């Protein structure tokens, strides 16, 4: 391992955030984790009395973020790595799902992540070093019926991450979009917001997908602790990737999507070129 770093991880109460925090602490790093309650703060700081620091923050409280980052920088130390992990999944057929559900999905998964990045960037830019990890999803590359809002939010975060990586490279700041496949987290369980069904015409398409997701929850192939170790490896890398898939299912499905997209581009190439001139 390289020298110990200070990681700021959003959403450390469970899932990837908790796993990454635990692995980072075990590796000798310091971790500042955001939580939603005093009880969660106490639980997190009990992991390591000297190197685990919790801050109560809802990433959709945009007006509070700058102050929290300033306090962390002043009282704990420079943030070397920001990990935007806080997020959740929304499940629902798009026609049935209220726009308010989409706004909430994007507030947490996109606007919250962007607000955190904007808050840490002045400090990282001033030091000419830093690393931002945005936890996206294979759902930022592939899609499936019933999670349109979720996929939309992750496609957005993928695009923002890729663009930002080009904007800040000259300042010595790396940006990595980490796209996990199916892992044993609470994503498909208690953390998921589900819009009630209302249109019977979608039953044949969607009901088997929902049933399969519920049955697989907790039994997925992916191990969050191994995902955390993979993330620590790229944090320690001198040349981290701008995109990293996690899980063999993500690898297979994304490769299939890219191949299908390439085939479709080739099929319609003549029409594409016909618009020139």
KEKE-3310 file (N, C-alpha, C; in steps of 0.2 Angstrom, whole numbers, plus 5000, padded with zeros to 4 digits):
npx = (5004:5002:5006:4996:4979:4966:4950:4934:4919:4903:4887:4889:4883:4879:4880:4891:4897:4899:4907:4918:4923:4927:4937:4946:4950:4955:4966:4974:4970:4963:4945:4932:4915:4899:4883:4866:4860:4862:4863:4869:4880:4887:4889:4897:4909:4913:4920:4933:4942:4952:4953:4941:4929:4913:4901:4885:4875:4864:4865:4857:4854:4859:4864:4871:4882:4894:4899:4901:4911:4921:4923:4928:4940:4947:4947:4949:4958:4966:4956:4959:4953:4938:4923:4909:4896:4883:4867:4852:4841:4828:4813:4801:4789:4790:4779:4770:4777:4778:4783:4789:4796:4806:4813:4817:4826:4836:4840:4847:4856:4862:4863:4867:4879:4886:4886:4894:4906:4909:4911:4923:4932:4939:4948:4956:4961:4968:4979:4984:4982:4972:4958:4943:4930:4916:4902:4894:4885:4882:4871:4872:4877:4870:4853:4837:4820:4809:4818:4820:4822:4832:4842:4844:4849:4861:4867:4868:4878:4889:4892:4895:4906:4915:4917:4922:4934:4942:4942:4949:4961:4973:4976:4981:4971:4962:4948:4936:4924:4915:4908:4897:4891:4879:4878:4880:4871:4860:4853:4843:4834:4829:4833:4828:4816:4800:4788:4771:4762:4750:4745:4739:4743:4757:4761:4765:4778:4785:4782:4789:4802:4803:4800:4810:4821:4818:4819:4833:4839:4852:4858:4867:4881:4891:4903:4904:4915:4926:4924:4927:4940:4945:4942:4951:4963:4963:4963:4976:4983:4995:4991:4976:4960:4948:4936:4929:4923:4914:4913:4909:4897:4893:4904:4901:4888:4890:4899:4891:4882:4889:4894:4882:4878:4888:4886:4873:4876:4884:4875:4866:4874:4875:4864:4867:4878:4872:4867:4877:4884)
npy = (4994:5011:5027:5031:5037:5050:5046:5051:5046:5044:5039:5027:5018:5005:4992:4995:5006:5004:4992:4997:5007:4999:4990:5000:5006:4995:4993:5004:5017:5033:5037:5047:5046:5049:5049:5046:5049:5051:5039:5031:5037:5035:5021:5020:5027:5019:5009:5012:5020:5030:5033:5033:5043:5051:5060:5069:5070:5073:5070:5077:5088:5101:5114:5112:5105:5111:5117:5106:5100:5110:5110:5097:5097:5107:5102:5088:5085:5086:5080:5066:5057:5056:5047:5044:5037:5036:5032:5025:5013:5014:5006:5003:5003:5015:5023:5021:5027:5041:5058:5064:5054:5052:5064:5063:5052:5057:5068:5062:5052:5059:5074:5075:5069:5077:5089:5086:5083:5096:5103:5097:5099:5112:5112:5100:5104:5115:5108:5101:5087:5072:5061:5055:5044:5038:5029:5021:5010:4994:4997:5009:5007:4997:4993:4988:4983:4992:4999:5012:5026:5024:5019:5030:5039:5034:5033:5046:5050:5043:5049:5062:5060:5055:5066:5076:5070:5073:5087:5089:5083:5089:5095:5086:5077:5063:5054:5042:5031:5019:5004:4993:4976:4964:4963:4957:4967:4979:4984:4979:4976:4982:4995:4999:5009:5006:5009:5007:4995:4998:4997:4984:4980:4979:4968:4955:4957:4964:4958:4945:4950:4958:4948:4939:4948:4950:4937:4934:4943:4946:4935:4936:4935:4944:4950:4962:4965:4961:4969:4981:4980:4980:4993:5000:4996:5003:5016:5016:5015:5022:5026:5027:5019:5027:5022:5008:4992:4981:4964:4949:4947:4960:4963:4954:4957:4971:4970:4963:4972:4983:4976:4974:4987:4991:4983:4988:5001:4999:4993:5003:5013:5018:5027:5035:5042:5048:5060:5070:5085)
npz = (5000:4996:5004:5019:5016:5017:5016:5010:5011:5005:5012:5022:5030:5026:5013:4999:5003:5017:5017:5009:5018:5029:5024:5020:5032:5038:5030:5034:5031:5034:5037:5033:5035:5028:5036:5041:5054:5072:5079:5069:5066:5078:5078:5066:5070:5080:5074:5072:5084:5082:5068:5061:5056:5057:5049:5050:5036:5023:5007:4998:5004:4999:5002:5014:5011:5007:5019:5027:5021:5021:5035:5038:5030:5038:5051:5051:5041:5024:5011:5002:4994:4987:4988:4980:4985:4990:4987:4978:4972:4961:4956:4944:4931:4918:4913:4923:4934:4945:4941:4952:4958:4950:4951:4964:4963:4954:4962:4973:4967:4957:4957:4971:4971:4962:4968:4979:4973:4968:4979:4985:4975:4974:4984:4981:4968:4972:4979:4969:4967:4970:4970:4963:4966:4958:4961:4950:4940:4932:4926:4921:4908:4902:4900:4907:4907:4919:4927:4923:4928:4937:4929:4920:4929:4932:4920:4917:4928:4924:4912:4917:4925:4916:4908:4918:4921:4911:4912:4924:4924:4921:4933:4941:4946:4947:4940:4943:4937:4944:4940:4946:4945:4949:4966:4983:4991:4999:4989:4980:4990:5005:5002:4990:4981:4977:4964:4965:4956:4941:4929:4919:4907:4907:4914:4910:4905:4915:4928:4929:4930:4941:4951:4949:4953:4966:4972:4970:4978:4989:4986:4976:4965:4967:4979:4991:4999:4992:4981:4987:4990:4977:4973:4982:4977:4965:4970:4975:4964:4951:4939:4938:4931:4920:4920:4928:4928:4939:4943:4935:4929:4925:4917:4906:4902:4898:4888:4879:4876:4870:4859:4852:4850:4842:4830:4827:4823:4812:4804:4801:4795:4782:4781:4792:4787:4776:4779:4779:4771)
capx = (5000:5006:5005:4989:4975:4960:4944:4928:4914:4896:4883:4894:4880:4878:4882:4897:4900:4902:4912:4924:4926:4930:4943:4951:4952:4960:4972:4978:4968:4958:4939:4926:4909:4893:4878:4860:4858:4867:4865:4873:4887:4890:4890:4902:4915:4915:4924:4940:4941:4957:4953:4934:4925:4907:4897:4878:4874:4860:4868:4852:4854:4864:4866:4875:4888:4901:4901:4903:4918:4926:4925:4932:4947:4950:4947:4952:4963:4964:4952:4963:4949:4930:4919:4902:4893:4876:4862:4848:4838:4820:4810:4794:4788:4791:4773:4767:4781:4777:4789:4792:4800:4812:4817:4821:4831:4841:4843:4852:4861:4866:4864:4870:4886:4889:4887:4900:4912:4910:4913:4930:4937:4943:4954:4960:4964:4974:4984:4986:4981:4966:4955:4936:4927:4909:4899:4888:4882:4882:4865:4874:4879:4865:4846:4832:4813:4807:4822:4822:4824:4839:4847:4845:4853:4868:4870:4870:4884:4894:4894:4898:4912:4920:4919:4926:4940:4946:4943:4953:4967:4979:4977:4983:4965:4959:4941:4935:4917:4915:4901:4896:4886:4875:4882:4875:4870:4853:4851:4837:4830:4826:4835:4825:4810:4796:4782:4765:4759:4744:4743:4740:4747:4764:4762:4769:4785:4788:4781:4794:4808:4802:4800:4817:4825:4817:4822:4840:4842:4855:4861:4870:4888:4896:4905:4905:4921:4930:4923:4930:4947:4946:4942:4957:4968:4964:4965:4983:4987:4998:4987:4969:4956:4942:4930:4930:4917:4915:4909:4909:4890:4894:4908:4898:4882:4892:4902:4886:4878:4894:4894:4876:4878:4893:4882:4868:4879:4886:4869:4863:4880:4873:4859:4871:4882:4868:4866:4883:4885)
capy = (5000:5018:5031:5032:5043:5051:5045:5054:5041:5045:5033:5022:5014:4999:4991:4996:5011:5001:4988:5000:5010:4994:4988:5005:5006:4989:4995:5009:5024:5036:5037:5051:5044:5052:5045:5050:5049:5051:5032:5028:5041:5032:5015:5020:5029:5013:5004:5013:5026:5035:5034:5033:5050:5052:5067:5068:5073:5070:5073:5081:5095:5104:5120:5110:5101:5115:5118:5100:5099:5114:5108:5091:5099:5111:5099:5081:5085:5086:5074:5064:5053:5057:5041:5046:5030:5037:5031:5020:5011:5015:5001:5005:5005:5022:5026:5021:5030:5048:5062:5066:5048:5053:5070:5061:5048:5061:5072:5058:5049:5063:5080:5074:5067:5083:5094:5083:5084:5103:5105:5095:5101:5118:5109:5095:5108:5119:5104:5098:5080:5070:5056:5055:5038:5039:5023:5021:5004:4992:5000:5015:5005:4993:4994:4983:4986:4993:5004:5018:5032:5022:5019:5037:5043:5031:5035:5053:5050:5040:5055:5068:5057:5055:5073:5079:5067:5077:5094:5090:5079:5094:5097:5080:5074:5057:5053:5035:5029:5012:5002:4986:4972:4962:4962:4956:4973:4980:4988:4976:4974:4987:5001:5000:5012:5003:5012:5002:4993:5000:4995:4977:4978:4978:4962:4950:4959:4966:4954:4941:4954:4960:4942:4937:4952:4949:4930:4934:4948:4943:4929:4938:4933:4949:4951:4969:4966:4961:4976:4987:4979:4982:5000:5002:4995:5008:5022:5015:5015:5028:5027:5023:5020:5032:5017:5001:4987:4976:4958:4945:4948:4967:4962:4950:4961:4977:4968:4961:4979:4986:4972:4975:4994:4992:4980:4992:5007:4996:4992:5010:5017:5022:5032:5040:5046:5052:5067:5075:5089)
capz = (5000:4997:5011:5021:5013:5020:5011:5012:5008:5007:5013:5025:5035:5023:5006:4996:5008:5023:5015:5008:5024:5034:5021:5020:5039:5039:5026:5037:5029:5038:5033:5035:5032:5029:5039:5041:5060:5077:5080:5063:5068:5084:5075:5062:5073:5084:5070:5074:5088:5080:5061:5058:5058:5054:5049:5048:5030:5018:5001:4995:5008:4995:5005:5019:5009:5007:5026:5030:5018:5024:5042:5037:5028:5043:5058:5051:5036:5017:5008:4996:4989:4988:4985:4980:4985:4992:4981:4979:4966:4960:4952:4942:4924:4917:4912:4930:4939:4945:4940:4958:4960:4946:4954:4970:4961:4952:4967:4977:4963:4952:4960:4977:4969:4959:4974:4983:4969:4967:4986:4986:4969:4975:4988:4977:4963:4975:4981:4963:4968:4972:4966:4964:4963:4958:4961:4945:4940:4925:4923:4917:4902:4900:4903:4907:4909:4925:4931:4919:4932:4940:4923:4918:4934:4932:4913:4919:4932:4920:4907:4921:4927:4910:4906:4923:4921:4906:4914:4930:4923:4922:4940:4945:4949:4944:4941:4941:4937:4946:4938:4949:4943:4955:4972:4989:4995:5000:4983:4978:4995:5009:5000:4984:4981:4971:4963:4964:4949:4940:4922:4918:4901:4908:4919:4907:4904:4921:4934:4930:4931:4948:4955:4949:4957:4974:4973:4969:4982:4995:4984:4970:4965:4969:4986:4992:5002:4986:4977:4991:4989:4970:4973:4986:4972:4960:4973:4976:4957:4949:4933:4939:4925:4921:4921:4930:4929:4944:4943:4929:4925:4922:4911:4901:4899:4895:4882:4874:4874:4866:4852:4849:4848:4836:4825:4824:4820:4806:4800:4799:4793:4776:4783:4796:4782:4771:4782:4778:4766)
cpx = (5004:5004:4998:4986:4969:4955:4938:4923:4907:4892:4887:4890:4879:4881:4889:4901:4903:4908:4919:4927:4930:4937:4948:4954:4957:4967:4977:4976:4964:4951:4934:4920:4903:4887:4872:4857:4863:4868:4870:4880:4891:4893:4896:4909:4917:4919:4931:4940:4946:4956:4947:4931:4919:4904:4890:4877:4869:4863:4863:4851:4860:4867:4871:4881:4894:4903:4904:4910:4923:4928:4929:4939:4950:4951:4950:4958:4961:4961:4956:4959:4942:4927:4912:4898:4886:4872:4857:4845:4830:4818:4803:4794:4787:4784:4769:4770:4780:4784:4793:4797:4807:4816:4821:4827:4837:4844:4848:4857:4865:4868:4868:4878:4889:4891:4893:4906:4914:4913:4921:4935:4941:4949:4959:4964:4970:4980:4987:4986:4974:4963:4947:4933:4919:4906:4893:4885:4883:4875:4866:4877:4873:4858:4842:4825:4812:4812:4824:4825:4831:4844:4849:4849:4860:4871:4872:4877:4890:4897:4897:4905:4917:4922:4923:4933:4945:4947:4948:4960:4974:4981:4979:4977:4963:4952:4939:4927:4917:4908:4900:4891:4881:4879:4877:4875:4862:4850:4844:4832:4827:4827:4831:4818:4806:4789:4777:4763:4752:4741:4745:4743:4754:4766:4766:4776:4788:4788:4787:4801:4808:4803:4807:4822:4825:4820:4829:4843:4845:4859:4866:4878:4893:4897:4907:4912:4927:4930:4927:4938:4949:4947:4949:4963:4969:4965:4973:4987:4989:4994:4980:4965:4950:4936:4932:4924:4919:4910:4909:4902:4890:4898:4905:4892:4884:4895:4897:4883:4883:4894:4888:4875:4882:4889:4877:4871:4881:4880:4866:4868:4878:4869:4862:4875:4878:4866:4871:4882:4878)
cpy = (5006:5021:5031:5038:5044:5051:5048:5050:5043:5039:5027:5017:5006:4998:4992:5001:5009:4997:4991:5004:5005:4991:4994:5006:5001:4990:5001:5016:5027:5037:5042:5048:5048:5047:5050:5051:5049:5044:5029:5031:5037:5025:5015:5022:5023:5008:5005:5020:5032:5037:5034:5039:5050:5059:5066:5073:5070:5074:5077:5088:5099:5110:5118:5107:5105:5116:5112:5099:5103:5112:5102:5093:5103:5107:5092:5081:5085:5079:5072:5060:5054:5051:5043:5039:5031:5036:5026:5018:5012:5010:5003:5006:5012:5025:5026:5025:5038:5052:5064:5060:5049:5059:5067:5056:5052:5066:5068:5055:5053:5070:5080:5073:5073:5088:5092:5085:5092:5106:5103:5098:5107:5116:5105:5099:5112:5115:5101:5090:5078:5064:5056:5048:5039:5032:5023:5014:5001:4995:5007:5014:5001:4995:4988:4986:4987:4997:5009:5024:5030:5022:5026:5040:5040:5033:5042:5054:5048:5046:5061:5066:5058:5062:5077:5076:5071:5084:5094:5086:5083:5096:5091:5076:5069:5056:5046:5033:5021:5009:4994:4983:4970:4960:4961:4962:4974:4984:4986:4974:4980:4994:5003:5003:5009:5007:5006:5001:4996:4998:4988:4975:4977:4972:4957:4951:4960:4962:4949:4944:4955:4954:4939:4941:4951:4942:4930:4939:4944:4937:4930:4936:4937:4949:4958:4970:4966:4967:4981:4986:4981:4990:5003:5001:5000:5015:5022:5016:5022:5030:5024:5024:5025:5028:5011:4997:4982:4970:4955:4946:4955:4966:4959:4954:4967:4975:4966:4967:4982:4983:4974:4982:4995:4989:4985:4998:5005:4996:4998:5015:5021:5028:5037:5045:5050:5059:5072:5079:5092)
cpz = (5000:5003:5012:5018:5018:5014:5014:5008:5010:5007:5016:5030:5032:5016:5005:5001:5014:5022:5013:5014:5028:5031:5021:5027:5040:5036:5029:5035:5034:5034:5037:5031:5033:5031:5040:5049:5066:5079:5075:5064:5073:5081:5071:5065:5078:5080:5071:5077:5085:5072:5057:5061:5054:5054:5046:5042:5026:5011:4996:4998:5005:4998:5011:5017:5009:5014:5029:5027:5021:5031:5042:5035:5034:5049:5057:5046:5029:5015:5002:4991:4991:4984:4986:4979:4987:4986:4983:4972:4966:4955:4950:4934:4923:4917:4919:4935:4939:4944:4946:4960:4956:4949:4960:4968:4958:4957:4971:4972:4959:4955:4967:4976:4966:4964:4978:4979:4969:4974:4987:4981:4971:4979:4985:4972:4966:4977:4975:4964:4971:4968:4968:4961:4964:4957:4956:4945:4932:4922:4921:4910:4898:4903:4903:4909:4917:4930:4927:4922:4934:4934:4921:4923:4933:4925:4914:4922:4928:4915:4911:4923:4922:4908:4911:4923:4916:4908:4920:4929:4924:4929:4944:4948:4945:4945:4939:4942:4938:4945:4941:4945:4949:4961:4978:4994:4996:4994:4981:4984:4999:5006:4994:4985:4975:4970:4962:4957:4948:4933:4920:4912:4901:4912:4916:4906:4911:4927:4935:4932:4939:4953:4955:4953:4964:4976:4974:4975:4988:4993:4978:4971:4968:4977:4987:4995:4997:4982:4981:4990:4982:4970:4977:4981:4967:4963:4974:4969:4955:4942:4933:4932:4926:4922:4923:4931:4935:4944:4936:4925:4922:4916:4905:4898:4896:4888:4877:4871:4869:4859:4849:4846:4842:4830:4822:4821:4813:4801:4797:4796:4787:4777:4787:4791:4777:4773:4781:4771:4764)
residu = (UNK:UNK:UNK:UNK:UNK:UNK:UNK:UNK:UNK:UNK:UNK:UNK:UNK:UNK:UNK:UNK:UNK:UNK:UNK:UNK:UNK:UNK:UNK:UNK:UNK:UNK:UNK:UNK:UNK:UNK:UNK:UNK:UNK:UNK:UNK:UNK:UNK:UNK:UNK:UNK:UNK:UNK:UNK:UNK:UNK:UNK:UNK:UNK:UNK:UNK:UNK:UNK:UNK:UNK:UNK:UNK:UNK:UNK:UNK:UNK:UNK:UNK:UNK:UNK:UNK:UNK:UNK:UNK:UNK:UNK:UNK:UNK:UNK:UNK:UNK:UNK:UNK:UNK:UNK:UNK:UNK:UNK:UNK:UNK:UNK:UNK:UNK:UNK:UNK:UNK:UNK:UNK:UNK:UNK:UNK:UNK:UNK:UNK:UNK:UNK:UNK:UNK:UNK:UNK:UNK:UNK:UNK:UNK:UNK:UNK:UNK:UNK:UNK:UNK:UNK:UNK:UNK:UNK:UNK:UNK:UNK:UNK:UNK:UNK:UNK:UNK:UNK:UNK:UNK:UNK:UNK:UNK:UNK:UNK:UNK:UNK:UNK:UNK:UNK:UNK:UNK:UNK:UNK:UNK:UNK:UNK:UNK:UNK:UNK:UNK:UNK:UNK:UNK:UNK:UNK:UNK:UNK:UNK:UNK:UNK:UNK:UNK:UNK:UNK:UNK:UNK:UNK:UNK:UNK:UNK:UNK:UNK:UNK:UNK:UNK:UNK:UNK:UNK:UNK:UNK:UNK:UNK:UNK:UNK:UNK:UNK:UNK:UNK:UNK:UNK:UNK:UNK:UNK:UNK:UNK:UNK:UNK:UNK:UNK:UNK:UNK:UNK:UNK:UNK:UNK:UNK:UNK:UNK:UNK:UNK:UNK:UNK:UNK:UNK:UNK:UNK:UNK:UNK:UNK:UNK:UNK:UNK:UNK:UNK:UNK:UNK:UNK:UNK:UNK:UNK:UNK:UNK:UNK:UNK:UNK:UNK:UNK:UNK:UNK:UNK:UNK:UNK:UNK:UNK:UNK:UNK:UNK:UNK:UNK:UNK:UNK:UNK:UNK:UNK:UNK:UNK:UNK:UNK:UNK:UNK:UNK:UNK:UNK:UNK:UNK:UNK:UNK:UNK:UNK:UNK:UNK:UNK:UNK:UNK:UNK:UNK:UNK)
# end
